[in-house]
């Protein structure tokens, strides 16, 4: 492909998931359905929380932001992936690739910290400490700082990645622009860059995961102090959806990045990324809708109102 000694190539070629035309057609159909479900689920959850005063509490305020991040996250990659399923040459311009990398990192970091904030929120909700520990003003400040931090990390890592020299190949071994396969294309020494990427990814993952673990230790203590069996059951039900979402997200992210280079397979990461980029944003709204009692009751009220309107 493009061979040069310049740091900026005009475009990159994405290897995609498969070269088989029939399999690409099948993957296109499956991905389109999943993306449609993801958009409908996440935007629907945001609207549901906005129009129901009963859901105007910090936990669901954070949940609406998680839905926005999931929608933005999958939308930064999936539409271009759908188009590429129908193309023989899956090219993306240098600047479009850099924007995709920046958006991808930004929303991943935001999701990590949102899940940590929601874990803390679970503890606050179970101990009924919202007025003291999570006033609305503090919620807005936390959300703003999450987006600012996510964008700062995304921009810094994108600038560092695209300042490398790409001189031998412009074929990215992934179905979207991802920093790890991009760094692998560089003709300069990338050991320090890869180490920095690993440290930053590990720092964000471990910090957010530590907050989650500490929050759930306090939650467990709070639940064990409860004398009512019904209260304990409600508390476990409140935590179930969040625990499910956290388990899926962190299990996937730990499989992808915080691994030594010797055991890091880019081909394996392609298929892990499909779940990470396409499936998880679709699963989250359904997990929170089906396992969150307040959201289920809000959906039931909407359904009853629609039934009455039809009569």
Buried (B, 14 or more C-beta within 10 A) or exposed (E): EBEBEEBEBEBBBBBBBBEEEEEBEEBBEEBBEBBEBBBEBBBBBBEBBEEBEEBEBBBBBBBBBBBBBBBBBBBBBBEBBBEBBEEEEBBBEBEBBBBBBBBBBBBBBBBBBBBBBBBBBBBBBBBEEBEEEBEEEEBEEBBEEBBEBBBEBBEEBBEBBBEBBBBBBBBBBBBBBBBBBBBBBBBEEBEEBBEBBBEBBEEBBEEBBEBBEBBBEBBBEBBEEBEEEEEBEBBEEBBBBBBBBBEBBBEBBBBBBBBEEEEBEBEEBBEBBBBBBBBBBBBBBBBBBEBBEBBEEBBEEBEEEEEEEEE
